Amino acid sequence: MEEKIIQITAGRGPLECARVVYKVQEIFRKEAEGRGMKTEVMEAVKAEKAGTLLSTTLRLKGELLGAFLSGWRGSILWIGKSPYRTGHKRKNWFVGLEVFDQLPPACNEKATGAERDVSFLQESELRFETFRASGPGGQNVNKVETAVRATHLPSGLQVQVMDSRSQLENKKIAIRRLEEKLYQLQERAFSQQRQEQWHEHHSLERGNPVRIIRGTL
């Protein structure tokens, strides 16, 4: 099953565009679920009135997502009268819809590393070094090398663990802590990606909409 993240945004458009985001989200979810896909609202930024959204972020799961999303990705034009400004001549309201790749499955889990049953890290990506754990003033806690230093080679992230007198247990703890660090790193990167896309949507392309919808807002 494929998984994508969908963001719909009004960019810097007026309140009518925020209303369109709300309406487009409804239509998008209805069409996706009608094709057997699953949708979940991850984040919704409300505008000043009920039934309006500055942006919304959805998780989409299903098969053949690319074919479905090709008819949605880009600028969307809604043609309809403003429900907020009586007699306003403008009827064309643009919003943007963008698609992001999902984070690795384990990085989407909200559970901490200690709560996960299975590691998503590959042994080939890790380097382990062992050394003697020492106490205050250099006092030896162990005369054998039970402490573990673990490095995630692709990212360069490193942790050092000497919680247990067992080298094996320290190794397991090190893996969990690396997972947590990677989760935080990738979550920040994903948030930055979405933020950059948000700025791009501030200058939404007004021509060549990928979809035109006519109806009451």
Residue frames as a rotation matrix with the C-alpha (Angstrom) as fourth column:
MET 1
0.573 0.819 0.000 0.00
0.819 -0.573 0.000 0.00
0.000 0.000 -1.000 0.00
GLU 2
-0.339 -0.665 0.665 1.32
0.642 -0.680 -0.353 3.44
0.687 0.308 0.658 -0.95
GLU 3
0.400 0.423 -0.813 1.24
0.876 -0.439 0.203 6.44
-0.271 -0.793 -0.546 1.36
LYS 4
-0.380 -0.461 0.802 1.49
0.664 -0.739 -0.110 10.17
0.644 0.491 0.587 0.58
ILE 5
-0.326 0.258 -0.909 1.06
0.697 -0.584 -0.416 13.45
-0.639 -0.769 0.011 2.39
ILE 6
-0.099 0.425 0.900 -1.28
0.859 -0.420 0.293 16.00
0.502 0.802 -0.324 0.79
GLN 7
-0.539 -0.024 -0.842 -1.26
0.563 -0.754 -0.339 19.72
-0.626 -0.657 0.420 1.55
ILE 8
0.068 0.620 0.782 -4.00
0.885 -0.399 0.240 22.06
0.461 0.676 -0.575 0.36
THR 9
-0.401 -0.326 -0.856 -3.38
0.749 -0.655 -0.101 25.77
-0.528 -0.682 0.507 0.95
ALA 10
0.724 0.686 0.076 -4.95
0.645 -0.634 -0.426 29.15
-0.244 0.358 -0.901 0.27
GLY 11
-0.197 -0.863 0.465 -1.52
0.876 -0.368 -0.312 30.76
0.441 0.346 0.828 0.00
ARG 12
-0.887 -0.113 -0.448 -2.03
0.326 -0.841 -0.431 34.50
-0.328 -0.528 0.783 0.48
GLY 13
-0.617 0.714 0.331 -5.50
0.332 -0.145 0.932 34.46
0.713 0.685 -0.147 -1.00
PRO 14
-0.528 0.495 0.690 -8.50
-0.723 -0.688 -0.059 36.14
0.446 -0.530 0.722 0.66
LEU 15
-0.487 0.388 0.782 -11.04
-0.643 0.446 -0.622 34.48
-0.590 -0.806 0.032 2.95
GLU 16
0.576 0.726 -0.376 -12.87
-0.783 0.357 -0.510 33.05
-0.236 0.588 0.774 -0.06
CYS 17
0.065 -0.643 -0.763 -9.78
-0.643 0.558 -0.525 30.99
0.763 0.525 -0.377 -0.86
ALA 18
-0.829 -0.299 0.473 -9.76
-0.560 0.433 -0.707 29.65
0.006 -0.850 -0.526 2.70
ARG 19
0.104 0.939 0.328 -13.35
-0.718 0.299 -0.629 28.58
-0.689 -0.170 0.705 2.11
VAL 20
0.557 0.031 -0.830 -12.26
-0.754 0.439 -0.489 26.83
0.349 0.898 0.268 -1.07
VAL 21
-0.584 -0.803 -0.119 -9.57
-0.636 0.543 -0.549 24.92
0.505 -0.245 -0.828 0.86
TYR 22
-0.560 0.460 0.690 -12.29
-0.575 0.384 -0.722 23.65
-0.597 -0.801 0.049 3.21
LYS 23
0.510 0.845 -0.164 -14.54
-0.671 0.272 -0.690 22.65
-0.538 0.461 0.705 0.30
VAL 24
0.266 -0.496 -0.827 -11.75
-0.791 0.378 -0.482 21.08
0.551 0.782 -0.291 -1.77
GLN 25
-0.753 -0.525 0.397 -10.71
-0.657 0.574 -0.489 18.98
0.029 -0.629 -0.777 1.21
GLU 26
-0.069 0.829 0.554 -14.27
-0.536 0.438 -0.722 17.59
-0.842 -0.346 0.414 1.40
ILE 27
0.737 0.369 -0.566 -14.33
-0.664 0.241 -0.708 16.77
-0.125 0.898 0.423 -2.32
PHE 28
-0.123 -0.894 -0.432 -10.82
-0.837 0.327 -0.439 15.29
0.533 0.307 -0.788 -2.31
ARG 29
-0.732 -0.161 0.663 -11.58
-0.596 0.622 -0.508 13.00
-0.330 -0.767 -0.550 0.62
LYS 30
0.270 0.923 0.273 -14.89
-0.525 0.379 -0.762 11.89
-0.807 0.062 0.587 -0.86
GLU 31
0.654 -0.080 -0.752 -13.29
-0.721 0.235 -0.652 11.03
0.229 0.969 0.096 -4.23
ALA 32
-0.421 -0.902 -0.098 -10.33
-0.795 0.419 -0.439 9.25
0.437 -0.108 -0.893 -2.60
GLU 33
-0.626 0.219 0.749 -12.49
-0.512 0.609 -0.606 7.19
-0.589 -0.762 -0.269 -0.28
GLY 34
0.520 0.834 -0.185 -14.82
-0.646 0.242 -0.724 6.41
-0.559 0.496 0.665 -3.17
ARG 35
0.460 -0.467 -0.756 -11.82
-0.651 0.402 -0.644 4.70
0.604 0.788 -0.119 -4.82
GLY 36
0.817 -0.050 -0.575 -11.04
0.313 0.875 0.369 2.65
0.485 -0.481 0.730 -1.75
MET 37
-0.277 -0.940 0.198 -8.31
0.317 -0.284 -0.905 4.93
0.907 -0.187 0.376 -0.42
LYS 38
0.410 0.339 -0.847 -8.02
0.905 -0.040 0.423 6.06
0.110 -0.940 -0.323 3.19
THR 39
-0.046 -0.396 0.917 -7.61
0.198 -0.903 -0.380 9.68
0.979 0.164 0.120 4.26
GLU 40
0.339 0.078 -0.938 -6.68
0.940 0.015 0.341 11.19
0.040 -0.997 -0.068 7.61
VAL 41
0.725 -0.077 0.685 -6.43
0.018 -0.991 -0.130 14.85
0.689 0.106 -0.717 8.57
MET 42
0.049 -0.815 -0.578 -3.00
0.892 0.295 -0.341 15.40
0.449 -0.499 0.741 10.13
GLU 43
-0.614 -0.283 -0.737 -3.14
0.591 -0.783 -0.192 19.17
-0.523 -0.554 0.648 10.58
ALA 44
0.115 0.683 0.721 -5.72
0.897 -0.384 0.221 21.86
0.428 0.621 -0.656 9.82
VAL 45
-0.818 -0.406 -0.408 -4.97
0.532 -0.804 -0.265 25.57
-0.221 -0.434 0.874 10.16
LYS 46
0.124 0.992 0.034 -8.26
0.966 -0.113 -0.231 27.41
-0.226 0.061 -0.972 10.64
ALA 47
-0.651 -0.177 0.738 -9.05
0.420 -0.894 0.156 30.84
0.632 0.412 0.656 9.21
GLU 48
-0.966 0.132 0.224 -11.20
-0.251 -0.697 -0.672 33.49
0.068 -0.705 0.706 10.86
LYS 49
-0.101 0.995 0.022 -14.63
-0.995 -0.101 0.008 32.04
0.010 -0.021 1.000 10.01
ALA 50
-0.038 0.205 0.978 -16.25
-0.327 0.922 -0.206 28.65
-0.944 -0.327 0.032 10.51
GLY 51
0.694 0.334 0.638 -15.87
0.378 0.585 -0.717 26.38
-0.613 0.739 0.280 7.49
THR 52
0.863 -0.502 -0.066 -12.61
-0.347 -0.491 -0.799 27.99
0.368 0.712 -0.598 6.33
LEU 53
0.713 -0.699 0.053 -9.01
0.469 0.532 0.705 26.73
-0.521 -0.478 0.707 6.40
LEU 54
0.505 -0.656 -0.561 -5.76
-0.727 -0.674 0.133 28.50
-0.465 0.341 -0.817 5.60
SER 55
-0.296 -0.560 -0.774 -4.26
-0.823 0.561 -0.091 25.08
0.485 0.610 -0.627 4.93
THR 56
0.653 0.434 0.620 -4.86
-0.676 0.704 0.219 21.41
-0.341 -0.562 0.753 5.62
THR 57
-0.424 -0.833 -0.354 -2.50
-0.890 0.456 -0.006 18.44
0.167 0.313 -0.935 5.61
LEU 58
0.657 0.732 0.181 -3.82
-0.739 0.672 -0.036 14.95
-0.148 -0.111 0.983 4.91
ARG 59
-0.590 -0.704 0.394 -2.38
-0.547 0.708 0.446 11.46
-0.594 0.047 -0.803 4.96
LEU 60
0.428 0.702 -0.570 -3.50
-0.898 0.257 -0.358 9.40
-0.105 0.665 0.740 1.94
LYS 61
-0.555 -0.558 0.617 -3.15
-0.488 0.819 0.301 5.61
-0.673 -0.134 -0.727 1.79
GLY 62
0.597 0.781 0.183 -4.08
-0.332 0.449 -0.830 3.26
-0.730 0.434 0.527 -1.03
GLU 63
-0.093 -0.559 0.824 -3.07
0.640 0.601 0.480 1.74
-0.763 0.571 0.302 -4.35
LEU 64
-0.189 -0.060 0.980 -2.21
0.958 -0.232 0.171 3.58
0.217 0.971 0.101 -7.60
LEU 65
0.275 0.281 -0.919 -2.05
0.654 -0.756 -0.036 6.94
-0.705 -0.591 -0.392 -5.85
GLY 66
-0.686 -0.668 -0.287 -0.06
0.246 -0.585 0.773 8.53
-0.685 0.460 0.566 -8.67
ALA 67
-0.720 0.473 0.509 -2.85
0.591 0.033 0.806 8.18
0.364 0.881 -0.303 -11.23
PHE 68
0.315 0.890 -0.330 -5.39
0.934 -0.230 0.274 9.64
0.168 -0.394 -0.904 -8.82
LEU 69
0.245 -0.273 -0.930 -3.19
0.574 -0.732 0.367 12.52
-0.781 -0.624 -0.023 -7.67
SER 70
-0.730 -0.545 0.412 -2.25
0.637 -0.324 0.700 13.56
-0.248 0.773 0.584 -11.20
GLY 71
-0.169 0.766 0.620 -5.71
0.678 -0.366 0.638 15.11
0.715 0.528 -0.458 -11.47
TRP 72
0.788 0.483 -0.382 -5.27
0.592 -0.423 0.686 17.09
0.170 -0.766 -0.620 -8.27
ARG 73
0.124 -0.844 -0.522 -1.67
0.828 -0.202 0.523 18.23
-0.547 -0.497 0.674 -7.94
GLY 74
-0.663 -0.383 0.644 -1.24
0.679 -0.670 0.300 21.90
0.316 0.636 0.704 -8.80
SER 75
-0.926 0.373 -0.059 -3.52
-0.329 -0.875 -0.356 24.94
-0.184 -0.310 0.933 -8.83
ILE 76
-0.539 0.836 0.101 -7.25
0.842 0.538 0.045 24.38
-0.017 0.109 -0.994 -8.38
LEU 77
-0.943 0.270 0.195 -9.76
-0.215 -0.940 0.264 26.99
0.255 0.207 0.945 -9.55
TRP 78
-0.468 0.866 -0.179 -13.14
0.813 0.343 -0.470 27.34
-0.346 -0.365 -0.864 -7.89
ILE 79
-0.869 0.271 0.414 -15.66
0.058 -0.775 0.629 29.46
0.491 0.571 0.658 -9.78
GLY 80
-0.010 0.901 -0.434 -18.44
0.893 0.203 0.401 30.83
0.449 -0.384 -0.807 -7.57
LYS 81
0.332 0.242 0.912 -19.78
-0.030 -0.964 0.266 33.95
0.943 -0.115 -0.313 -5.88
SER 82
-0.761 -0.641 0.101 -18.27
-0.052 -0.096 -0.994 35.16
0.647 -0.761 0.039 -2.63
PRO 83
0.121 0.821 -0.558 -20.36
0.698 0.329 0.636 34.17
0.706 -0.466 -0.533 0.40
TYR 84
-0.091 -0.287 -0.954 -18.75
0.950 -0.313 0.003 36.97
-0.300 -0.905 0.301 2.41
ARG 85
-0.717 -0.206 -0.666 -18.92
0.062 -0.970 0.233 40.03
-0.694 0.126 0.708 0.12
THR 86
0.203 0.913 0.355 -22.31
0.634 0.153 -0.758 40.69
-0.746 0.379 -0.548 -1.43
GLY 87
0.946 0.268 -0.184 -22.07
0.028 -0.631 -0.775 42.08
-0.324 0.728 -0.604 -4.94
HIS 88
0.054 -0.991 -0.124 -18.34
-0.436 -0.135 0.890 41.35
-0.898 0.006 -0.439 -5.22
LYS 89
0.580 0.245 -0.777 -17.56
-0.803 0.010 -0.596 40.83
-0.138 0.969 0.203 -8.90
ARG 90
-0.442 -0.847 -0.294 -14.72
-0.876 0.479 -0.063 38.37
0.194 0.230 -0.954 -8.54
LYS 91
0.684 0.715 0.145 -15.75
-0.727 0.683 0.065 34.73
-0.052 -0.150 0.987 -8.96
ASN 92
0.585 -0.555 -0.591 -12.41
-0.014 0.722 -0.692 32.96
0.811 0.413 0.415 -9.53
TRP 93
0.625 -0.349 0.699 -10.66
-0.774 -0.162 0.611 31.64
-0.100 -0.923 -0.372 -6.42
PHE 94
0.359 -0.607 -0.710 -7.40
-0.338 0.624 -0.704 29.69
0.870 0.492 0.019 -6.53
VAL 95
0.674 -0.316 0.668 -5.87
-0.623 0.244 0.744 27.26
-0.398 -0.917 -0.033 -4.05
GLY 96
-0.027 -0.762 -0.647 -2.89
-0.873 0.334 -0.356 24.92
0.487 0.555 -0.674 -4.34
LEU 97
0.887 0.220 0.407 -2.55
-0.392 0.825 0.408 21.20
-0.246 -0.521 0.817 -3.70
GLU 98
0.050 -0.943 -0.329 0.88
-0.895 0.104 -0.434 19.60
0.444 0.316 -0.838 -3.28
VAL 99
0.935 0.208 -0.288 2.00
-0.125 0.952 0.279 16.02
0.332 -0.224 0.916 -2.68
PHE 100
0.093 -0.915 0.392 4.87
-0.986 -0.140 -0.095 14.89
0.142 -0.377 -0.915 -0.43
ASP 101
-0.059 -0.210 -0.976 6.50
-0.079 0.975 -0.205 11.52
0.995 0.065 -0.074 0.06
GLN 102
0.894 0.432 0.117 5.82
-0.181 0.112 0.977 10.01
0.409 -0.895 0.178 3.44
LEU 103
0.049 -0.851 0.523 8.47
-0.996 -0.080 -0.037 9.62
0.074 -0.519 -0.851 6.12
PRO 104
-0.661 -0.305 -0.686 9.81
-0.278 0.948 -0.153 6.10
0.697 0.090 -0.712 6.74
PRO 105
0.226 0.905 -0.360 7.09
0.078 0.352 0.933 4.10
0.971 -0.239 0.009 8.56
ALA 106
0.064 -0.226 -0.972 8.97
0.938 0.347 -0.019 3.83
0.341 -0.910 0.234 11.84
CYS 107
-0.890 -0.454 -0.045 9.52
0.446 -0.847 -0.290 7.58
0.093 -0.278 0.956 11.90
ASN 108
-0.432 0.816 0.385 5.78
-0.314 -0.536 0.784 8.16
0.846 0.217 0.488 11.75
GLU 109
0.154 0.466 -0.871 5.18
0.680 0.590 0.435 6.23
0.717 -0.660 -0.226 14.94
LYS 110
0.380 0.048 0.924 4.52
-0.447 -0.865 0.228 8.46
0.810 -0.499 -0.307 17.91
ALA 111
0.974 -0.062 -0.218 5.75
0.211 0.598 0.773 5.74
0.082 -0.799 0.595 20.26
THR 112
0.476 -0.875 0.083 9.16
-0.841 -0.426 0.335 6.23
-0.258 -0.229 -0.939 21.79
GLY 113
-0.138 -0.631 -0.763 11.98
-0.770 0.554 -0.318 3.89
0.623 0.543 -0.562 20.88
ALA 114
-0.865 -0.240 0.440 11.47
-0.489 0.592 -0.640 1.93
-0.107 -0.769 -0.630 24.10
GLU 115
-0.072 0.941 0.330 7.86
-0.515 0.248 -0.820 1.22
-0.854 -0.229 0.467 23.11
ARG 116
0.336 0.160 -0.928 8.70
-0.934 0.182 -0.306 -0.12
0.120 0.970 0.211 19.65
ASP 117
0.703 -0.028 0.710 8.99
-0.226 0.939 0.260 -3.85
-0.674 -0.344 0.654 19.27
VAL 118
0.507 -0.475 0.719 10.95
0.814 0.539 -0.218 -3.85
-0.284 0.696 0.660 16.00
SER 119
-0.101 -0.643 -0.759 13.84
0.109 -0.766 0.634 -1.65
-0.989 -0.018 0.147 14.93
PHE 120
0.916 0.389 0.103 13.61
0.157 -0.110 -0.981 0.02
-0.370 0.915 -0.162 11.52
LEU 121
0.388 -0.857 -0.339 17.40
-0.867 -0.465 0.181 0.50
-0.312 0.223 -0.923 11.35
GLN 122
0.904 -0.164 -0.394 19.47
-0.091 0.828 -0.553 -1.90
0.417 0.536 0.734 9.31
GLU 123
0.753 -0.655 -0.058 22.54
0.356 0.331 0.874 -3.53
-0.553 -0.679 0.483 10.90
SER 124
0.129 -0.729 0.672 24.59
0.991 0.063 -0.122 -2.58
0.047 0.682 0.730 7.84
GLU 125
0.435 0.108 0.894 23.90
0.292 -0.956 -0.027 1.12
0.852 0.273 -0.447 8.56
LEU 126
0.941 0.029 0.336 25.34
-0.302 -0.372 0.878 0.94
0.151 -0.928 -0.342 12.06
ARG 127
0.009 -0.950 -0.312 28.84
0.035 0.312 -0.950 0.83
0.999 -0.002 0.036 13.54
PHE 128
0.948 0.319 0.023 29.32
-0.040 0.047 0.998 -0.29
0.317 -0.947 0.057 17.14
GLU 129
-0.172 -0.984 0.039 32.34
-0.152 -0.012 -0.988 0.34
0.973 -0.176 -0.147 19.35
THR 130
0.780 0.406 -0.477 32.72
0.363 0.328 0.872 -0.97
0.510 -0.853 0.109 22.89
PHE 131
-0.279 -0.853 0.442 34.71
-0.130 -0.422 -0.897 0.46
0.951 -0.308 0.006 25.79
ARG 132
-0.507 0.036 -0.861 34.91
0.790 0.419 -0.448 0.27
0.344 -0.907 -0.241 29.56
ALA 133
0.516 0.713 0.475 32.31
0.307 -0.671 0.674 2.27
0.800 -0.202 -0.565 31.43
SER 134
-0.589 -0.758 -0.281 33.87
0.592 -0.167 -0.788 4.57
0.550 -0.631 0.547 34.00
GLY 135
0.447 0.739 -0.504 32.48
0.882 -0.270 0.386 6.34
0.149 -0.617 -0.773 37.01
PRO 136
0.982 -0.055 0.182 33.33
-0.083 -0.985 0.150 9.74
0.171 -0.163 -0.972 38.58
GLY 137
0.488 -0.865 0.119 37.03
-0.725 -0.326 0.606 10.55
-0.486 -0.382 -0.786 38.53
GLY 138
-0.032 -0.503 -0.864 37.76
-0.907 0.379 -0.186 7.82
0.421 0.777 -0.468 36.04
GLN 139
-0.438 -0.092 0.894 36.89
-0.670 0.697 -0.256 5.02
-0.600 -0.711 -0.367 38.46
ASN 140
-0.828 0.111 -0.550 36.23
-0.372 0.627 0.685 1.79
0.421 0.771 -0.477 36.58
VAL 141
0.019 0.902 0.431 32.65
-0.963 0.132 -0.234 0.62
-0.269 -0.411 0.871 36.92
ASN 142
0.936 0.245 0.254 33.41
-0.155 0.932 -0.327 -2.48
-0.317 0.266 0.910 34.84
LYS 143
-0.056 -0.995 0.077 36.62
-0.407 0.093 0.909 -4.25
-0.912 0.020 -0.411 34.00
VAL 144
-0.443 0.003 0.897 35.11
0.734 0.575 0.361 -5.44
-0.515 0.818 -0.257 30.73
GLU 145
-0.986 0.024 -0.168 33.98
-0.117 -0.814 0.569 -3.37
-0.123 0.581 0.805 27.77
THR 146
-0.432 0.898 0.087 30.24
0.810 0.429 -0.401 -3.10
-0.397 -0.103 -0.912 28.41
ALA 147
0.033 0.428 -0.903 29.66
-0.059 -0.901 -0.429 0.50
-0.998 0.067 -0.005 27.28
VAL 148
-0.080 0.065 0.995 28.62
0.913 0.405 0.046 0.98
-0.400 0.912 -0.092 23.65
ARG 149
-0.356 -0.003 -0.935 29.10
-0.300 -0.947 0.117 3.79
-0.885 0.321 0.336 21.15
ALA 150
-0.045 0.448 0.893 26.77
0.782 0.571 -0.247 3.46
-0.621 0.688 -0.376 18.15
THR 151
-0.588 -0.185 -0.787 27.02
-0.291 -0.860 0.419 5.46
-0.755 0.476 0.452 14.92
HIS 152
0.502 0.732 0.461 24.39
0.380 0.292 -0.878 5.66
-0.777 0.616 -0.131 12.18
LEU 153
-0.387 -0.879 0.279 26.67
0.634 -0.034 0.773 5.80
-0.670 0.476 0.570 9.14
PRO 154
-0.095 0.346 0.933 24.34
0.941 -0.275 0.198 7.49
0.325 0.897 -0.300 6.59
SER 155
0.749 0.508 0.426 23.57
0.348 -0.848 0.399 10.45
0.564 -0.151 -0.812 8.89
GLY 156
-0.290 -0.933 0.214 26.63
0.120 -0.258 -0.959 10.49
0.949 -0.252 0.187 11.16
LEU 157
0.444 0.520 0.730 24.41
-0.684 -0.331 0.651 10.53
0.580 -0.788 0.208 14.26
GLN 158
-0.383 -0.663 -0.643 26.07
0.057 0.678 -0.733 8.97
0.922 -0.318 -0.222 17.29
VAL 159
0.649 0.514 0.561 25.03
-0.565 -0.168 0.808 7.88
0.509 -0.841 0.181 20.79
GLN 160
-0.543 -0.809 -0.224 26.99
-0.317 0.444 -0.838 6.53
0.778 -0.384 -0.498 23.73
VAL 161
0.543 0.828 0.144 25.36
-0.547 0.218 0.808 4.19
0.637 -0.517 0.571 26.25
MET 162
-0.648 -0.685 -0.333 26.60
-0.144 0.540 -0.829 2.80
0.748 -0.489 -0.449 29.54
ASP 163
0.026 0.800 0.600 23.26
-0.877 -0.269 0.397 2.36
0.479 -0.537 0.695 31.31
SER 164
0.911 0.403 0.087 23.62
-0.406 0.838 0.366 -1.38
0.074 -0.369 0.927 31.85
ARG 165
0.057 -0.892 0.448 26.36
-0.678 0.295 0.673 -3.81
-0.733 -0.342 -0.589 32.87
SER 166
0.189 0.102 0.977 25.31
0.476 0.860 -0.182 -5.87
-0.859 0.500 0.114 29.85
GLN 167
-0.769 -0.524 -0.367 26.93
-0.094 -0.475 0.875 -5.00
-0.633 0.707 0.316 26.53
LEU 168
-0.753 0.538 0.379 23.96
0.629 0.419 0.655 -6.53
0.194 0.731 -0.654 24.67
GLU 169
0.221 0.878 -0.426 21.45
0.942 -0.305 -0.141 -4.46
-0.254 -0.370 -0.894 26.61
ASN 170
-0.070 -0.340 -0.938 23.47
0.126 -0.936 0.329 -1.28
-0.990 -0.095 0.109 26.02
LYS 171
-0.952 -0.267 0.149 23.53
0.152 0.011 0.988 -2.09
-0.265 0.964 0.030 22.31
LYS 172
-0.296 0.927 0.230 19.71
0.930 0.225 0.290 -2.38
0.218 0.300 -0.929 22.27
ILE 173
0.361 0.392 -0.846 19.36
0.658 -0.750 -0.066 0.92
-0.661 -0.533 -0.529 24.12
ALA 174
-0.527 -0.661 -0.534 21.77
0.037 -0.646 0.763 2.58
-0.849 0.382 0.365 21.69
ILE 175
-0.841 0.269 0.470 19.70
0.529 0.223 0.818 1.45
0.115 0.937 -0.330 18.71
ARG 176
0.162 0.973 -0.165 16.52
0.987 -0.157 0.045 2.83
0.018 -0.170 -0.985 20.29
ARG 177
0.232 -0.130 -0.964 18.17
0.380 -0.900 0.213 6.17
-0.895 -0.416 -0.159 21.01
LEU 178
-0.856 -0.514 -0.056 19.46
0.111 -0.288 0.951 6.42
-0.505 0.808 0.304 17.45
GLU 179
-0.463 0.774 0.433 15.93
0.849 0.248 0.467 5.76
0.254 0.583 -0.772 16.21
GLU 180
0.425 0.645 -0.635 14.61
0.815 -0.578 -0.042 8.57
-0.395 -0.499 -0.771 18.37
LYS 181
-0.230 -0.600 -0.766 17.30
0.092 -0.797 0.597 10.95
-0.969 0.067 0.239 17.09
LEU 182
-0.938 -0.108 0.331 16.56
0.321 0.101 0.942 10.00
-0.135 0.989 -0.060 13.49
TYR 183
-0.040 0.995 0.090 12.85
0.996 0.033 0.080 10.49
0.077 0.093 -0.993 14.06
GLN 184
0.401 0.162 -0.902 13.46
0.481 -0.875 0.057 14.01
-0.780 -0.456 -0.429 15.37
LEU 185
-0.588 -0.724 -0.359 15.86
0.007 -0.449 0.894 14.80
-0.809 0.523 0.269 12.52
GLN 186
-0.854 0.273 0.443 13.51
0.511 0.279 0.813 13.58
0.099 0.920 -0.378 9.80
GLU 187
0.180 0.947 -0.266 10.48
0.969 -0.218 -0.120 15.21
-0.172 -0.236 -0.956 11.41
ARG 188
0.114 -0.221 -0.968 12.29
0.165 -0.957 0.238 18.57
-0.980 -0.187 -0.073 11.33
ALA 189
-0.874 -0.484 -0.032 13.30
0.020 -0.102 0.995 18.01
-0.485 0.869 0.099 7.71
PHE 190
-0.502 0.770 0.394 9.73
0.849 0.353 0.393 17.14
0.163 0.532 -0.831 6.77
SER 191
0.378 0.627 -0.681 8.37
0.743 -0.644 -0.181 20.23
-0.552 -0.438 -0.709 8.56
GLN 192
-0.301 -0.585 -0.753 10.91
-0.071 -0.774 0.629 22.37
-0.951 0.243 0.191 6.71
GLN 193
-0.918 -0.006 0.397 9.85
0.378 0.294 0.878 20.81
-0.122 0.956 -0.268 3.41
ARG 194
-0.004 0.997 0.079 6.23
0.999 0.000 0.054 21.65
0.053 0.079 -0.995 4.11
GLN 195
0.299 0.064 -0.952 7.17
0.417 -0.906 0.070 25.19
-0.858 -0.418 -0.298 5.16
GLU 196
-0.732 -0.614 -0.296 9.08
-0.037 -0.398 0.917 25.74
-0.681 0.682 0.269 1.91
GLN 197
-0.700 0.544 0.462 6.10
0.691 0.352 0.632 24.47
0.181 0.761 -0.623 -0.04
TRP 198
0.262 0.790 -0.554 3.87
0.872 -0.440 -0.214 26.86
-0.413 -0.427 -0.804 1.89
HIS 199
-0.129 -0.387 -0.913 6.02
0.001 -0.921 0.390 29.79
-0.992 0.049 0.119 0.76
GLU 200
-0.961 -0.194 0.196 5.80
0.175 0.122 0.977 28.56
-0.213 0.973 -0.084 -2.82
HIS 201
-0.292 0.938 0.188 2.03
0.947 0.256 0.194 28.53
0.134 0.235 -0.963 -2.55
HIS 202
-0.047 0.226 -0.973 2.10
0.444 -0.868 -0.224 32.20
-0.895 -0.442 -0.060 -1.58
SER 203
-0.402 -0.104 -0.910 2.64
-0.688 -0.622 0.375 32.85
-0.604 0.776 0.178 -5.27
LEU 204
-0.090 0.459 0.884 0.15
0.265 0.867 -0.422 30.33
-0.960 0.197 -0.200 -6.63
GLU 205
-0.975 -0.214 0.065 0.09
0.096 -0.139 0.986 30.03
-0.202 0.967 0.156 -10.38
ARG 206
-0.320 0.914 -0.249 -3.18
-0.399 -0.369 -0.840 31.57
-0.859 -0.169 0.483 -11.56
GLY 207
0.091 0.347 -0.934 -3.17
-0.996 0.030 -0.086 30.07
-0.002 0.938 0.348 -15.03
ASN 208
-0.219 -0.177 -0.959 -3.51
-0.536 0.843 -0.033 26.49
0.815 0.507 -0.280 -16.20
PRO 209
-0.099 0.231 0.968 -5.38
-0.958 0.240 -0.156 25.06
-0.268 -0.943 0.198 -13.19
VAL 210
-0.949 -0.279 -0.147 -5.23
-0.305 0.930 0.205 21.29
0.079 0.240 -0.968 -12.99
ARG 211
-0.546 0.827 -0.130 -8.89
0.829 0.556 0.053 21.24
0.116 -0.079 -0.990 -11.94
ILE 212
-0.849 0.390 0.358 -11.82
-0.343 -0.920 0.188 23.63
0.403 0.036 0.915 -12.25
ILE 213
-0.629 0.679 -0.380 -14.77
0.778 0.547 -0.309 23.37
-0.002 -0.490 -0.872 -9.90
ARG 214
-0.699 0.490 0.521 -17.99
-0.229 -0.843 0.487 25.37
0.678 0.221 0.701 -10.23
GLY 215
-0.052 0.734 -0.677 -20.41
0.719 0.498 0.485 25.70
0.693 -0.462 -0.554 -7.37
THR 216
0.673 0.394 0.625 -21.62
-0.151 -0.755 0.638 27.58
0.724 -0.524 -0.448 -4.34
LEU 217
-0.463 -0.884 -0.069 -19.05
0.001 0.077 -0.997 28.33
0.887 -0.461 -0.034 -1.67
